[in-house]
Amino acid sequence: MAARSCSPACTPPGRTVRLLEALRSPATTTDLAQALGVTPSAVSPHFGVLRESGLVERERSERQVRYLVTALGLAPLDP
């Protein structure tokens, strides 16, 4: 399996901000995709990059995985 070569720079800034803003409340991939009007498969790769960067974290609750923005991820959102 190839190593990830993508960094937050690979994700367009506007999309990153929209994802982080939407994750102020915990959400599943499906919840977030519906809120943004895209498919879950369009959102999922971004979660990996943001999680590796420490901008979001995930928590498992039974069969669901919820993502939420971390304090580091909130920093660019709050003036």
C-alpha positions in Angstrom: 0.0 0.0 0.0 1.4 3.4 -1.0 2.0 6.0 1.7 -0.2 9.1 1.7 1.6 12.0 0.0 -1.2 14.4 0.5 -1.2 17.2 3.1 -3.8 19.8 4.0 -2.4 21.8 1.1 -4.0 19.2 -1.2 -7.4 20.1 0.0 -8.7 23.4 -1.5 -8.8 26.0 1.4 -12.5 26.8 0.9 -13.4 23.1 1.1 -11.3 22.7 4.2 -13.0 25.6 6.0 -16.4 24.3 5.0 -15.6 20.9 6.4 -14.2 22.2 9.6 -17.0 24.6 10.1 -19.6 21.8 9.6 -17.8 19.7 12.2 -18.3 22.1 15.1 -20.9 19.5 16.0 -20.0 15.8 15.7 -21.2 14.3 12.4 -20.9 11.1 10.4 -19.5 11.0 6.9 -23.1 10.7 5.6 -24.4 13.5 7.8 -21.6 15.8 6.6 -22.1 14.8 2.9 -25.8 15.6 3.1 -25.1 19.0 4.8 -22.6 19.9 2.1 -24.6 18.5 -0.8 -22.0 16.0 -1.9 -21.6 12.2 -1.7 -20.0 10.5 1.3 -17.3 9.2 -1.0 -16.4 12.8 -1.9 -16.0 13.7 1.8 -14.2 10.6 3.1 -10.7 11.2 1.7 -10.7 14.7 3.2 -11.3 13.2 6.7 -8.1 11.2 6.5 -6.0 14.2 5.6 -7.6 16.4 8.2 -7.3 13.7 10.9 -3.6 13.0 10.1 -3.0 16.8 10.4 -4.7 16.9 13.8 -7.5 19.2 12.6 -10.3 16.6 13.3 -10.7 13.6 15.5 -13.1 10.6 15.3 -15.0 8.8 17.9 -16.7 5.4 17.5 -20.2 4.9 18.9 -21.4 1.3 18.3 -21.5 1.1 14.5 -21.1 4.8 13.7 -18.0 6.9 13.5 -18.4 10.5 14.2 -15.9 13.2 13.3 -15.5 16.6 15.1 -13.1 19.5 14.8 -10.2 19.7 17.3 -9.0 22.9 19.0 -6.2 23.1 16.4 -8.9 22.8 13.6 -10.9 25.6 15.3 -8.0 28.0 15.3 -8.4 29.2 11.7 -12.2 29.5 12.1 -12.2 31.7 15.2 -10.8 35.2 14.7 
